Amino acid sequence: MGEHVFFLGIWDYVVISGVLLISAGVGIYYHFTGGKQNTVKEYLFANRDMHVVPVAFSLMASSLSAVTILGGVSESYTYGIQQTVLNLAVILFGPLFSYTYMPVFFRLQLTSVYEYLGKRFGMVARLTGSLTYTILTTIQSGMVLYAPALALDAVTGISKNVAILSLGSVCTFYSTIGGMKAVIVTDVLQTLLMVAAVTCVPIHAILTTGSFSEIWRIAEEGNRTSLLNFDIDPTIRYSWFSLIIGGGVLYLSLSCTNQSQIQRYLCVKDLKSARQAVYLRIPISVGLNVSAIFTGLVIYARYYQCDPIANQSIRFSDQLLPYYVVQTMGHIPGLSGLFIAGIFSAALSTLSSSLNCLAAVTLEDYFKPIYFKATGRNPPNDKLSLYSKIISLVFGFICIGSACLAHMLGGLMQSTGSFIGILGGPLLALFSLGMFTRSANQKGAMTGFVAGIALCCWAAFGGPRPPLPKLPVQVSGCNETISVRPTSHPKLDDREYFWLYRLSYMYNGVIGFLCTFVVGIVLSIICNKVAGQTPKVDSNLLATLTFNTKRKVNNHKTEVGEALLHQGIQNGRKVKGSF
């Protein structure tokens, strides 16, 4: 591979260091204000009084990472802009989430989202959901640190280990001492830096080339501007159907089953504010995604005659964005540093979210039950905040270690990402069985979950499978002669592969959801008929479209209401009011 390493200037390091210092300073500020995060409510939920705007920014920041930005640019460069349709899924399914699933979590006011599974299906379901989240989030956090470090190491000379230790240490520091308030406030800053990092590239390109139309013309000649693929064939990698249906399941799984998302929604004062955060998040997320996709076209317009991967200037397509930035804007003082700070910010926002939420899940699902079993009493409330900080600190070190060891995974990085994605559909079905059906029980739901996971793994990892249909690239404009090796495997007709292995990866979550839901409900009905009874379900655990957004409902009020209702029925008196 050719040597194309570009070293940063003093102003670039000033910008990067400034971002890290400000992030750490926010954590220090919130540690010494607001009661010093002495209660779990304040430490994990920002005292449930955060404003809608920072929560919306934080929601978007926690769902996007450096992998998302670098990967989105790479995807557009390699496969075209058809993935833009994925944004429609966010627009369509956002209101569905806010009026069905979200009211349930607000009624219950749970610390861990997986407490819902315990209330609905029992402890086995709760531990299954929380353990899955813990393992996958720890692995994903390591990848979030490693991926930008790998990309930047290849083109800027910043050591992978230095980047990992710097980011991991700063993030662990401010997340541990500052709690959720520090996480949300820094997420706002980091989101703005992400936007700056992504938008500075197309703006600079348009100013340099003089027009948007020239970039579009080159991309159109390279067949990268197609948006109107309405083919219903499920083996087509990207079409309107796969992106909207598969993207909808992906969005719901991230919103409904992910602790980091639900925990942020519960940081606002009421359901109405949470819905406002959903709607405000949509244009921010869509805008950033579209900018990343267009950035891929900008990079293609520069390298369409000399692909940097084919000429061995870089090894991976995920390195395209930093490679382009240092080549075209490296001479502008501080601009490369601003871009790298944006990529670092994407990693920081995702990791800080993960640490805080891992602390919440560990405290509620593991520590409290174990403490009660060992001592026969609940842990003291005045110590829970300290325990949360210790747990967050420990997970910070674990994630740094995971990132440092990520190079050992090699080609398994893509497999790990796929495995994280395919769990979303079955887990969403598990929550949906609980919220939308009364007949679902533990046996049916857990059997369906296992069946869904098995089917998704078969579809995602089974083989042999056809090669990905990448769009062609050129090397005719390179200064040196490039020898392109032919593919070693024979060209087969796609129909010769097993249909499940030809299925678009966008449908993995869909088939996992359908398999889990169908198997779960059918087996539950059979079990109920054999037992001769249908399980009684607390109405607070069921989704409804008529939940009153003006009422603030919490666990205490719900429990008191149920107790009064039960007492009234026993005494033969009419109970006024409802909870």
N, C-alpha and C positions, 0 to 999 in steps of 0.2 A: 504494500500500500504506500502511496506517495505521502511525503511529509507535508502536511498542511496545517501546522499548529500556529495559532496566532495568540500572542501574549497580550494581556490587558495593560492599559495605561494606569497612571496614578489616579485619574479622576474616576475610572471605572471601579477601582477598589474603594474609593471614597464613597461612591453611591452604594455599593454592595454592603460595605461595613455600616453605613448609616442605616440601611434597612434593618439589619440584624440588631443594631443597638437600639433602635426605636422599638422594635418588637419586644426586646428584653425590658426596656424601660416601661412599657405598658404593663407588663406583668408585675413589676415592682410597684407601680402606682396603685394598681388594684389590690395588691397585697396589703398596703398600708392605708387603704380607704375602704369604706363600706363594711366596717366590722371585721376587716382582715380575713374575710371568707371563713368565718368561724362556724357556720352552719352548712349542712348539706344542701339546703335549699338555695343558699347564696353561692356556694362553691360550684355546684353542678348545674343549677338552673338560673343563675344570675338574679336570684331573688324574685324571679318571675315578673320582672317589671321593665324588661328591655323594650326599647322602641322598635317599631315595625321595620324601619329602614335598615339599621345595622343587622337585624336578624335575617332579612332578605338577602343582604350581601353575604352574610355568613353561610346561609344555606347554599348559595351558589358556590361559594369558595370551597366548602367542605365536600361538594360533589365533584369538583373539578380538581385535577392535579397536574403536575408537570407532565405526567404520562399522557393525560388527556390532551393537553395543548400540543406537545410534540407529536403525539399519535394522530391527532386531527389533521395537522398540516401534512404529515406523511401520507395519510389516507387520501387526502384530496390530490396530492401530487401523483400518487401511484394509481388510484382507481377513479378519480374524477369527483365531481361535486354532487353526485346523486344522494349522498348522505345528508345533504341539507334538509331533505324531507323529514329527517328524524326530529327536527324542531317542531313539526306539526304535532307529533305525538305529545310533546310537552304541553303545547297549547291546548290540545283536546282533553288530555287526561288529568291536567292540573285541577280543574274544577271538580272532576269526578272524585278525586282523592279528597279534596277539601270538604265535600258534602257527604261522604260516606264513611271512610276510614277515620279521618281526623276527629270527628266528634266523639268517637269511642275513646280515644286516648285522652281527650280533654275531660270526659266524664270521670275517668278513672284516676287521672293525674299520677301516673306510675313513674317511679324512678327508672326502672328498666322496662323497655318495651316488651321484653319477653316474659314479664310478669303476667301479661295478658294471656299468653299460652298456658301458663300455670293455672290461672283462674278458670280458663275455658276447658282445657284438656288434661290438666294434672302436671305434676312435677317433671315427669319424663319429657313431655313436650317443651316445658320451659327450659330445662337444661339442654335439650337438643338445640333449640334456637339460640340460646346464649353462648353455648360452647362453639357452635358453628360460627357465630359472629366473632367471638374472641380469637379463634385460630386464624380465620381468614383476614380479619382486620390487622392482626399482627404481621402476617405475611405481606399483605398489601402495603402496610406502612413501610416495611423494609424496601419493597419495590419502589414506593413513592420517593424514598430517599436515594435509592441506587440509580434509577433511570436517568434523572437529570444529571447526576454526577458522572455517569458513563458518557452521556452525550457531550457534556461540556469538557470533560477530560480529553476527548478526541480532537477538539478543535481550539481550545483556549489555553491549554496547559495547566488548568486547575486540577490538582490531584483528586482522584475519586475519594480517597480516605479523608482528605482535608475538607472537601465539600460535605461529606456525610457527617463527620464529627462536628463541623461548624453548625450545620443546619439542625442536626439532631440535638445538640447540646442547648442551643438557644431556644429551640421549640420546647424541649422538655423543661427548661428553666421557667419560661413565662407561663406555660400551661400549668405547671405544678404549683407555683406560688400565687398566680393570679386568678385561677379558676376560669369559669365559663365567661365571665365579663371580659377578662383579658383576651380570651380566645376570640370572642365575637368582635371586639374593637379592633384587634390586629387583623382579623379577617377582612374588615372594611378596607384598611390600608393595603393589604395584600391583594385584594380584588382589584383595586385601582391600579396597582402595579402590573397585575396580570393583563388588564385591559390595555395599559400603556405598552407592554411588551408585545402584545399581539397586533395592536393597531399601528404601531410605529413602522412596521415593515411595509404594509400596503401603502401607507401615506408616503413614505420615502420613495417607494417604487413608482407611484403615480407622479410624484414631483420630478423624479429622474427621467422617466420615459415620456412624460408630458401628457399622457392620456390613459384613461382606463380602457378605452377601446382596443388599444394595441395589445395589452395584456390579455384581454378577452379573445382577441383574434388568434393569437398564438395558441392559447388553451383550446380554442374551438378546433383548430387544425389538428391538435393532438387528441381529439375526441374526449376531452375532459370536462365538457360543459353540459352533458346530457342530464336532463332533469325529469324527462317525461316517460320513464319506464313504468308502464302499468301492467306488466306481465304478471299473471297470477301464478306462474310456475314457482313453487316453493324452493326450487333448487337455484333460482337466480339469486346471486349474492345480495344485490340491492334492487328493490323495486318499491313502489309506493306501498304495496301491501305488506311486505316484510318490514319496512321501516316504520310504518305507522302501527301495525299490530304488534310486531316484536318490540319496537321502541316504546309502545304504551305499556307493555308488561314490564319492560326494563325500568321505566320511570316509576311505575307503581311499586315495584319491588324495592327500589331505592328509597322511595318516600314512605312506604308503609311498614317495612320490616327492618329498616336500618336505624340503629340507636342514635347515630349522630344527627339524622334528620329530625326524628321525633323529639329528641331532647331540645333541639333549637326551637321548634314550634312551641314547646311548653315553657319557653323562657319569656313569652309575652303574657299579658294579663288576662286575655280571654280568647275565645274561639274566633270572634270577628277579627281581631288583630292578626291571628295566625293565618286566616284566609287572605288578609291583605298582604301578608308576607309572601304567600304563595303566588299571588297575582303580580306582585312587584318583582319577584325573582324571575318570572318567565321572560320578560324583555331583556333583562340583564344577561341571563343565560343564553338566550337565542342570539343576542348581539355578539357575545363573545365567541360562540360557536361559528357563526357566519363569518366573523373576522378571521378565525383560524382557518376555515375552509378556503376563503379567498386568498389568504396568505400562501396556501399551497399552490394556487394558480400563479401567484406572483413569482414564487420560486421556480415553478416549471417554466415560466416565460423567460427566465434568465438562463436556465440550464437545459432547455429543450433540445439543443444541438450537441450537448456534451454532458450526459448524465453523470453526476459526481460519484454515484455508486458503481456504475459500469466502468468508469475510468479509475476506480479504486482510490479516490480521494477520501472517501469515508466508507465505513463498513455497513452501517445500518441506515435505513430510511428515517429513523427517529432522530438522526443527527443532522438532517437537512436544514432545519430552522437555525440552530446555532451556527452551522457552517455558513449559511447565507448571510447571517447578521455580521459575523466578523469579517467576511469578505467584502461586503458592500458598505457597511457603516462603521467598520472598525477604526476609520480615520477620524471620526467625529468624537471629540473628548466626552466621555461619560455615557455615550449612547449605548455602547456594548454593555457597560455596567448596568444601565437601566434595564436592558433586556434580560440580562442574567439575573438581576434582582427580581424581575417579574417571574422568571422560571423558578427561582428559589422560593418566592412567595407562594407559588402554586403548591410547592411541596410542603411549606410550613403550614399553610392553612389546612391542608388535608391531614397532616400528621397531628397538629394540635387538636383538631376535632376528634381524631381517633383516640388520643391519650385521655382526654376528658371523658369520653363515652366508654372507653374500656374500664376506667375507674368506676363509673356508675354501674355498669353491668357486673363487674367483679364484686363490688361492695354489696349489691342487692341480691345477686343470684348465687354467689359463692360464700362470701365472707359472713354475712348475717346468718344464713342457715347453719354453717359450720360452727360459728360462735355459739349459737343457741344450743346446738346438739352437744357441744363440749361443756358448756357451763350451765345450761338449763335456764338461761335468761338472755334477753336481747342486749346487744352492746350499748354502752352509754351514749346518749345522743351528743353530748359535748365532745366526744372523741371521734365521731364519725367523719368530720371534716378533715381531721389529721390523718385518719386512716385513708381517706380518699386521696390526699396529697401523696402519701407514701406509695399507694398503688399506682398513681399516675407516674411518679418518678421511676418506679421499677419497670413499668411498661416502656418508658422512654429509653431506658438502657437496653431493654430487650429488642426494641425496634431498631436501635442503632446497630446492635449486634446482628440482627437479621439483614440489615442493609450491607454490612461489611462482608457477610457470608453469601450474599446474593450472587456473586460471580460464579460460585460453585454450581448454581443451577443451570447455567449455560442455556441450552435450547429449551429448558423447561419453563423459562419465563413466560413464554406465550401460553404454554399449557396451564401454568398457574393462573394467569389472567382469565383464561377460558373457564377454569374450574370455579373461580370466584363469581363469574357471571352466571353460570348455569345453576347455582344454588338459589338465585333470586326467584325464579319461577315457582319451584316447589315451596319455598318459604312463604311467598305471597299467597299461594293456594292454601297453606296451613292457616294463615290469618283469615283468609276469605271464608274458609269452611266454618271458622268460629264465629265470624261476624254476620254471615248471610244465611246460615242454616241453623235450625234448631235440632235437627236429628243427628248431626255429626258428633261422634264420640272419640275417645282417645284411641281405641283400637283401630278404627277406620282411618282417622286422620294420620296417625303415625305410620300405618301401613302404606297409605297413599303417598306420604312424604318419602319413604324409602323407595317406593316404586318410581316416583318422579325423579329422584336423584339418580337412580340406576339408569333410567331411560336417557336422561340428559348426558350422563357420562358416556354412555354407549354412543350417542349421536356426536358428541364433541371429540372423543378420543379414539373411536373405532376407525378401522382402516382396512385396506388402502382406500384413500380418497383422492379425487382429482385435484391437480394443482390449481392454485388460485389464478383466475384470469386477469393478470396484470396488463395494463395498457402499455403499448410499446414505447421505448425510449431510444434516443439516438446518441451516437458517439462521433458522428461525422465532423463535428465542429471542434473536437479536441485537438490540442496542439501536437500531441504525440499519438502514435498509432496504438490503438487499443485492440487487443485480441479478446473476443467474446467467445467463451467456451459454449458449445452446444449442450443442451440438456441431455443427461445420461439415460433418462428413463424413456421408454417408447411412448409415443403419443397414442392414447386410447380414446375411444369415443366415451363421452361422459356417461352414456347410458349403460356402459359395461360395469360401472361401479354400483354398489348397493345403494338403493335410493336414500337410506338414512344418512349415508356418508356424503351424499351430494346436497343435503339440505342446507339452506343458508343458515349461518350461525345466528342470525337474528331470530330464528324460530326456536332456538334451544330453550329459551325461557318459556315460550308459548307451549311447547309440547310438555315441558316439565310441569307447568301450571295445570294444563288440562288433565294430564295423567294423575297428578296428585289429587286434584279436585274430584274427578270422576271415580277413581278407585276409593278415595276417602268417603264420599257420600254413599256409594253403592254398598260398600262393606259396612258402613255405619247402619244403614237401613236394615241390612240382613241381621246384624248383631242385635239391633233393637227388636226385631220381630222374634228372634230366638229367645231373647230375654223377656219378651212380652211387655215392654215398656219403653217410652221415649224419655231420654234424660231431660231433667228440668234445667232450664238455662236462665240465668239472671238477665233481665232485659237490658241492663247497663252494658252487657257484653255484646249486644247485637247492634249492627249498623242501622241508622235511620236517617231519612232525608228531612225530618221535621225537628231536628234538635234546635232548641232556642239559643241563639248566639248571645243573647243579652244576659243569660244567667251564667254565673261562674260556679261550676260544679266541681267539687273536690271529693276526695275519699271520705273525709269526715262527714260531710253533709249527706252523701249517699248512704253511708252506714247508719247514720242517725235516722234518716228517712225510712230505711228498711226496718229498723228496729221499732219505730213508732207505728208503722203500718202493721207489722206483725202483732204488736201489743194491742192495737185497736181491733184487729180481727178477732183476737182471742177474747177480748172483753166485750165483743158484740157492739162496739161503738163505731160510728162513721168517722174516718180519719180525713180531716180537711187538708187540702193542699197536696202537692206532689213534688217529688224530687227527681 
